[in-house]
Amino acid sequence: MAAFKENSIDAGKVLHYQELYPYLQERYPKYKDVQKEAEHHLAKLAWVTPAPDGLMLTQVGYNNLDQNK
């Protein structure tokens, strides 16, 4: 979720994989499938919805970011 916050992504907007993957690799280099795991975890919480070119932040996810400022 920090990647969404750092990139100032609003609800309904997409964080593109080309921006997300380097962010995850830098912070979690030990995880082989970090992008897949992050996507699965955040989608399970209803914070994101997979999009063709990235992850779309849902209103639920946006509200979570807003509460944790």
C-alpha positions in Angstrom: 0.0 0.0 0.0 3.0 2.3 0.5 3.6 2.2 -3.2 0.1 3.6 -3.8 0.7 6.3 -1.2 4.1 7.2 -2.5 2.8 7.5 -6.1 -0.3 9.5 -4.9 -2.8 7.0 -6.4 -6.4 7.8 -5.9 -9.4 5.4 -5.7 -10.2 4.0 -9.1 -6.7 4.8 -10.5 -4.2 2.2 -11.5 -0.6 1.8 -10.2 1.1 0.3 -13.3 3.2 -2.8 -12.9 6.3 -1.0 -14.3 6.1 1.3 -11.3 5.1 -1.3 -8.8 7.6 -4.1 -9.6 10.8 -2.0 -8.9 9.3 -0.7 -5.7 8.6 -4.2 -4.5 11.9 -5.6 -5.6 13.8 -2.9 -3.8 11.9 -3.4 -0.5 11.5 -7.2 -0.6 14.4 -8.6 -2.6 14.2 -12.0 -0.9 10.8 -12.9 -2.2 10.7 -14.6 -5.5 7.1 -13.8 -6.5 6.7 -10.6 -4.5 4.4 -9.0 -7.1 2.1 -12.0 -7.3 2.0 -12.3 -3.5 1.3 -8.6 -3.0 -1.5 -8.7 -5.6 -3.1 -11.7 -4.1 -2.9 -10.4 -0.5 -4.3 -6.9 -1.4 -7.0 -8.2 -3.6 -8.1 -10.6 -0.8 -8.5 -7.6 1.4 -10.5 -5.8 -1.4 -7.9 -3.0 -1.4 -7.0 -3.5 -5.0 -8.5 -4.9 -8.2 -6.2 -6.4 -10.8 -6.2 -4.4 -14.0 -4.6 -5.3 -17.4 -1.6 -3.0 -16.8 -1.4 -2.9 -13.0 -3.4 -2.8 -9.8 -6.4 -0.4 -9.4 -6.9 1.0 -5.9 -10.4 0.4 -4.7 -12.4 2.8 -2.5 -11.8 0.4 0.4 -8.1 0.6 -0.2 -8.1 4.3 -0.5 -10.0 4.7 2.7 -7.4 2.5 4.4 -4.6 4.7 3.1 -6.5 7.8 4.3 -7.0 6.4 7.8 -3.3 5.4 8.1 -1.7 8.8 7.2 
